[in-house]
Amino acid sequence: MGVIMRITATAAPNAGLGGSRGGAEIRQGEGAPGDNSRSIVEILILLVPLSVVLAFLIGAVFWWSVDSGQFDDLEGPAHRIISDDDSPV
């Protein structure tokens, strides 16, 4: 038993900013509201190559760490902490 209300706002032809209806005005060449396909494409042209470069950079850092032996001995440092003998001088 819900009540659906529809609220519409109308303005007189000379009301609002500069004589526009309701203060909103669409000019030729600026695009209609919701028509931002050009800006989405411009963003994708920037973000897709940036993400590819970032993926290659992460892959190169991982490859360097594997090649330099960072993952060779994962248990040795844990055992050295337990068996560490710090005798005072």
C-alpha positions as CSV (number, residue, x, y, z in Angstrom):
1,M,0.0,0.0,0.0
2,G,2.6,2.4,-1.0
3,V,1.9,5.8,-2.4
4,I,3.9,6.9,-5.4
5,M,4.3,10.7,-5.6
6,R,5.6,12.5,-8.6
7,I,7.0,15.9,-8.1
8,T,7.6,18.0,-11.1
9,A,9.1,21.5,-11.0
10,T,8.2,23.9,-13.7
11,A,9.2,27.5,-14.1
12,A,7.9,30.4,-16.0
13,P,9.6,31.1,-19.3
14,N,11.4,34.2,-17.9
15,A,12.2,32.7,-14.4
16,G,15.6,31.4,-13.4
17,L,19.0,32.4,-14.6
18,G,19.1,34.5,-17.7
19,G,15.6,33.7,-18.7
20,S,16.3,29.9,-19.0
21,R,13.8,27.4,-17.7
22,G,14.6,26.3,-14.2
23,G,18.1,27.7,-14.4
24,A,19.3,24.9,-16.6
25,E,20.4,25.7,-20.1
26,I,21.9,23.4,-22.8
27,R,24.1,25.0,-25.4
28,Q,24.9,23.7,-28.8
29,G,28.3,21.9,-28.8
30,E,28.5,21.2,-25.1
31,G,26.6,17.9,-25.3
32,A,23.4,16.8,-23.7
33,P,23.3,15.6,-20.1
34,G,24.3,12.0,-19.9
35,D,26.1,12.1,-23.2
36,N,29.7,11.8,-22.0
37,S,30.9,9.1,-24.4
38,R,33.7,11.3,-25.6
39,S,35.1,11.9,-22.1
40,I,34.9,8.2,-21.3
41,V,36.9,7.4,-24.4
42,E,39.5,10.0,-23.5
43,I,39.8,8.5,-20.1
44,L,40.2,5.0,-21.5
45,I,42.9,6.2,-23.9
46,L,44.9,7.3,-20.8
47,L,44.1,4.5,-18.4
48,V,44.5,1.4,-20.6
49,P,48.2,2.2,-21.6
50,L,48.9,3.2,-18.0
51,S,47.6,-0.1,-16.6
52,V,49.6,-2.0,-19.2
53,V,52.8,-0.2,-18.2
54,L,52.0,-0.8,-14.5
55,A,51.5,-4.5,-15.1
56,F,54.8,-4.8,-17.0
57,L,56.5,-2.8,-14.2
58,I,55.1,-5.1,-11.5
59,G,56.1,-8.2,-13.6
60,A,59.7,-6.8,-14.1
61,V,60.1,-6.2,-10.3
62,F,58.8,-9.7,-9.6
63,W,61.1,-11.2,-12.2
64,W,64.1,-9.3,-10.7
65,S,63.2,-10.5,-7.2
66,V,63.0,-14.2,-8.3
67,D,66.2,-13.9,-10.3
68,S,68.2,-12.3,-7.5
69,G,67.3,-15.0,-5.0
70,Q,64.8,-13.2,-2.8
71,F,62.6,-16.3,-2.6
72,D,65.3,-19.0,-2.3
73,D,65.4,-19.5,1.5
74,L,62.0,-18.7,3.1
75,E,62.6,-20.7,6.3
76,G,66.2,-19.7,7.1
77,P,65.6,-16.3,8.6
78,A,62.8,-17.6,10.9
79,H,65.2,-20.3,12.3
80,R,68.0,-17.7,12.7
81,I,65.8,-15.5,14.9
82,I,65.0,-18.4,17.2
83,S,68.5,-19.7,17.4
84,D,70.1,-16.3,17.7
85,D,72.7,-16.1,20.4
86,D,73.2,-12.6,21.6
87,S,75.7,-12.9,24.4
88,P,76.6,-9.7,26.2
89,V,80.1,-8.5,25.8
